[in-house]
């Protein structure tokens, strides 16, 4: 089968700065305190994804999920190892990514579509569909800088799902949407999955991952600790250990559209 994504022994390190001003740094240095520190957001991560697979990327906050998605998307480069992808990549890895706050929603559709690699012809053909999907009414003609996080998410997701792509990345985009919008997003993602595109979905919602994904990869403190069948991955994370977790998952299923 055709490889869609190859992550080969990838590591990514970041630097944390404890002090902002020269005065703070000088005082810290006199006291013998550290000025900076480094940490591995990703530590020697490797896996391959076949074209058409639906992958759920899971793990606790700070495990490296968003960093990995940014490397796959090409927003960042690894410090060591390599990330190879095949075809056009679309999706939403952060609310408002690629939007200019002083441009209107309409203008940002054109800008964001160009960033995702769409031609003018493709953008014009999908323009009305994007506006209908976002469903933000008269705010489409106001600057995006005035949008709430939910409205920005609506517009960004609307552009992304209407992009002709081979790989679709989603990082917790549904967390800021209202219930009807979440259901609409889940239905659209099911369409993407059924179309044979590769889906890479980051979520803490076990119910939606179980419905959307054939396979789960779990990160823990930057390292890959599980890669396998979806139910086994959810159990590995102990997301179903207690009755409260089960009830929470049932509520998530309802909210995210279990009837989709």
N, C-alpha and C positions, 0 to 999 in steps of 0.2 A: 504493500500500500504506500501511498504518497505521504511523506512526512510534512506536516504543517508547521510544527514548532519543534526546534531542537534546542534544549538548554544543556550546555556541556560544561560541567564543573565551574559553575558561575559563583563568584563572590563579589560582594559590594560592601565597601567600608565608608562610613560617614564620620565626620569630625564634630564633636560637641564643644561649643565654646561656653564657658561658665561666666564670663564677664564681657560686658558690652563696651564700656568706655575705657579710655587710657588710664583714668584715675583708678577705676576698679581693678584693672589689670596690674597697675603698679603696686597697689596695696596688697593684692593677692600674692604678687611675686615676693614682696618684702616678708610676708607671713609664711612663705614657703608653700602656698597652696597651688594646686594645678590650675593652669590657665585653659587647657583644652584636654580632651580625651577622645579616643576613637572607639567605635564599636562596629561589629560586623552585622549589617542588616541581613545579608545573605552569606551563607558559609558553605561553599562547595556543593551547590545544588545542581543536580542533573536529572533530566527526564526527556522523553520524546512524546509528541502528540501526533496522531495520525489525522489526515484530512477528514473532517466530518465528525470527529469525536466531540463530546460535550464534557468538559472538565470542570469540576467544582474545586476551587482552591479555598481551603479552610485553615483555621488556626486562630489562636487568641490574638487580641490586639497587640501590635508590636512584634508579630512573628515574622514579618517581611513580605506579606502578601502584596501590598500596594507597590512596594519597591520592585518585586518580581514582575508585576504587570507593566510597570513603567519601562523596565528593561525589554520586555517582549514588544512593547509598543514603540520602542526606539527613542523614548523621551530621555532615557539615561543609558549610559554604557557601563558594562561590568568592569571592575578593576582587574579581574582575572577570569579566564574562561571565555566562552562565546555563546551568543544567542542567535540562532538562525530562524528565519521565518519565511514562509512561502506565500506570495500573493499580497493583496491589499488588506490592511488592517483597519478596522473601525471599532467604535465603541465609546464608552464613557468611563474614564478612569478617575475623574474628579469633577465635581459640580462646577460648571462655568469654565472648564478647560477650553482654551482657544477663543474665548469671547473677549471683545473689546468693550469695556464698560461705558464708553461714550457713544458707541454705535447702537442703533435700534436693533430690535429682534430680527427684523427683515434683513438688515445689513449684516448682522452676525451670522445669519443662515448661510449667506454667500461666502463669508469669510471662513466659517467653520467647515463648510463643505469643501472649500479649496484646500484647507489644511489636511482634510481626510483624503485628498486626492481626487475629488470629483471634478469633472470637466464642467464648463459653463453649460453645455447642452444637458448633461446629467442633472445639474442643479435645477435648471429651469423646468425639466420634466418632472422633478419630484417636489418642486417648491410648494405647490398648493397642498400636497399630501403631508409635507413636513409641518406646515402651519396648522392643518386640521388635527394632526396627531398631538402637537404641543398644546393646542386648545387653551391659549392664554388670552384670548379675546383682544380687546383694544390695546393691551400692553405690548403687542407685537410691534407697534409703531413708537414705543418709548425706549429710552436708553436702557441697556441691559444692566447697567450699574445700579438701577433703581429696583431690580428684580429681587424677590426673595430667593432663598436657596432652592425652594421647591420649583419656582418658575424657571430658574436657570437650568435645573435638572430636567424639567419637561422639555425645554427647547433643545438642550444638548442631546438628550436621548432621542428626540424626534429626528434630528439630523443624522445621528449615528445609525439608527435602525433603517433609515432610508438610503444608506450608502451601499453601493454594490461592493461587497467585500468578501474575502475568503476566510478571514478570521475576525470574530467579534468578541471584544473584551468588555466586561462589565464589572465595575468595582463598587458594590453597595449602592448603586444608583437608586434602588427602590426605597432606601431608608428615609428619604426626604419627601417622598410622594404621598398623596392622599390615597385612600382606598380604591376609588375608581381608576386612578391613574396606574396604580400598582397592578391591578387586574389587566389593564390594557397592555402594560409593559410585558407581563408574563405571557400573555397571548401572543404578542409579537415575537418574543424570544422563542416560544414554541415553534413559530413559523420559521425562524432562523435555523433552529435545530433541525427541523424537518427538511429544510432546503439543502442540507449537506454541507453547510458552512461549519467551520470549527468554532465552538463556543467555549470561552474561558470565563467562568463565572465565580466571582468572589462573594461569599456570603456567610453570615453566621446562622442563617435560617435553615435548619436541617430539613424542614418540610419542603421548601422550595428547591433546595439542592437535590433532594431525593427525586423530585419530579423532573428537574431539568437536566440532570447529569448522569452519564454512564459510568463515571470514574471520579474518584476524589483524591486529591493530593493535599496532604497536611504538612504545614510548616510549624516548627517550634523553635523559637529563638534563632531564626535564620536558617535552620537546617531542615531538609526534607526527612520527615520521620514516618510518613506513610504514603503509599501510592498503590491504590487498588480499587476494589469494588465499592460502590457508593455507601451501602448500608454498613459495611465493615469500617469505612472511614468515619462515619458518623458515630458509630459505637466506640471507635478508637479515641475520639474526642470526649467520650463520656457525656454526650449531649442528651442521653436518654436514661441516665442513672437514677433519676428521681421522678416521682409523680408530678412534681412541679414542672420539670422539664418537658414531660409528655404533654401536660396541659398547655404549656407555653407554645410548644410546637403546633398543637391543634389550633391555637389562636392565630399563629403565624400562617398556617395553611388557609384559614378563613380569610385573613387579611390580604394574603398574597394571591388569592384566587384559586382555591383548591378545586374549583369546578371548571378550571380552564382545561 
